[in-house]
Amino acid sequence: MTVLEQGTHSIRVEQDVVLARQAVRRLAQTCGLRLVDQTKLVTAASELARNTVIYGRGGDMDWTLLEENGRRGLRLHFRDKGPGIADIQKAMTDGWTTGGGLGLGLTGAKRLVSEFELDSAPGAGTRVTITQWA
């Protein structure tokens, strides 16, 4: 796997969610994702960025443009130092929420992308990595 380009966006307040979403759209276009895959990735990124602000008390989104076996992709890594997720299995169940939402954020994001990884523990923050391949 070859890293073509990478960077970081701070996600501290709601406006940062909008900026992250715009950056992901541009990056997805740059790596040649089809419009439907751009939309899926932007939707997943928007949800994860919002979670970073609301539940993680702010954090960062690292992005990496990749190339592997002749295809390009975009990997996004969301990280925060919030309270973490006590029960990952529950958090990955449709309808389960600690907030007032529908409980579809993490599971919805997972369904929208090619690859999804979640790492979290109480007191250790949360890290979510998603990748979409062209």
N, C-alpha and C positions, 0 to 999 in steps of 0.2 A: 504494500500500500504506500502510495506517495502522497505527501502533504504538499498541496499546491499553494495554499495561502491560509493564514489563520489570524484571529483577532479576538477581542473581548469587548463586550458591552456591559456596562453597569446597569443593574435593574434594582432601583431603590424605591421609586415612586411610580404611580400609574402612568405618567407620561413616558417613562422609560419602557413600559410595555408596548406602547404605540411605536416608539422608535425601534425597539427590537423587532417588532413585527415588520416594519418597513425594511429594515436591514436584511431580515431573512428573505423577504420577497426578492430584493435585489440579488442577493447571493444565490438564491434558487434559480433565478433567470440566468445568472452568470455561468452556473454549472450545467445549464441545459436541461433542467427539469421540464417536463410537459406541464401545461397549465393546470391540469387536474392535480398533479403531484405537487406543484407549487402551492396550490390552495390547501391541500391536505397538510403540508409541512407548516405553512403559515398558521393554520388553525391550531395545530398541535403546539407550535412554539408560543402562540398567544396564550393558550391555556397554561402552559408551564411557566411562562414569564409572570403571568398573573398570580399563580401559586407561589412563585418566588417572593413576590411583594407581600401578598396577604398572609400566607402561612409561614414563610421562611424569613420574614422581616427584612427582606432585601437580600440581594446577592449579585451574581454575575452570570452572563451567558457567554461562554466561549464558543467560537465557531471555527470550523476547519473545512476547507474545500479539499476533497480527496480525489484520487484517481486510483483505480484498482482494476486489473484485467480489462483495460480499455474502456471502462465506464467511469463516469464522474459522479460524485455524491457530495452531500453537505451534511456534516455532523455538527450537532448542537449539544452543548453540555451546560446544563443549568445547575448552579451550586449555590447553596446558602448555608448559613450557620444558625438557622432557626432551631426550634425545639425537636425537629426530627419526627419521624413516623414510628409510632410504637408497634403497630401491627401492619406490616407491608401486605400480607395476604388479604386482610380486611380492606386496606386502602385500594387494592386492585380488584375489588368486587363492585360491580355496577350497583349504583344506588347508595353506597356507603359514603357518608360525608361527616366531617367534623365542623363544617360550616353550614351555610344556608343554601347551598347549591343543590344540584340534582345528583351529585355523586358520580358524575360521568367524566370528570376531568382527566385523571390519570389513565383510566381504562380507554377513554375516547382517544386520547393522544396516542396510546399504544396501537390502537387499531388503524390509525391514520398514516403510520410511517413504516419503513422497511425494517428498522431495528429499534429496539427500546430496551433500556437498562435503567433500573431504579436501585439506588443504594441509600439507605437511611437507617438511623437508630436514634432512640431518645437521647437528646442532649448532644447529638453529633451532626445535626443538620441533615440536609437531603441533597443528593446528587442524581439528576436524571439526564441520561444521554440518549438522544434520538438521532437516527441517520435516515436520510432519504437518498436513494440511488436513482440516477437517470437511466 
